[in-house]
């Protein structure tokens, strides 16, 4: 949907620019802000060093499942970013 596409385009702006979540919400609405914020939170989950590729992939899945508790569209944006 349009909100997911907008969030996908904006997902790094809060981390990489002076734009705030409040500004994203004012410009694009609360749903887009929620998806952007959710993707940002998933990206900031602690990274663990893995010696095994399978363990690393399992951790990636864990992070995505955590994000899915809020909105499945966060996962779509996260996967598109990979």
MOBELBEL-V407851 format. One line per field, one symbol per residue. ss: DSSP state (~ for helix, > for strand, _ for the rest). psi: psi as a letter, one per 30 degrees, with the letter a starting at -180 (. if undefined). burial: # if it has 24 or more other C-alpha atoms within 12 Angstrom, else .. A space follows every 50 residues. Layout:
BEGIN
ss: ???
psi: ???
burial: ???
END
This chain:
BEGIN
ss: _~~~~~~~~~__~~~~____~~~~~~~~_~~~~~~~~~~~~~~_______ __~~~~~~~~~~~~~~~~___~~~~~~~~~~_
psi: leeeeeeeffffeeefafkleeeeeeefleeeeeeeeeeeeefgkkkkkk fkeeeeeeeeeeeeeeeffekffeeeeeeff.
burial: ..##.#######.#......#..#...#..#############....... .........#..##..#...#.######....
END
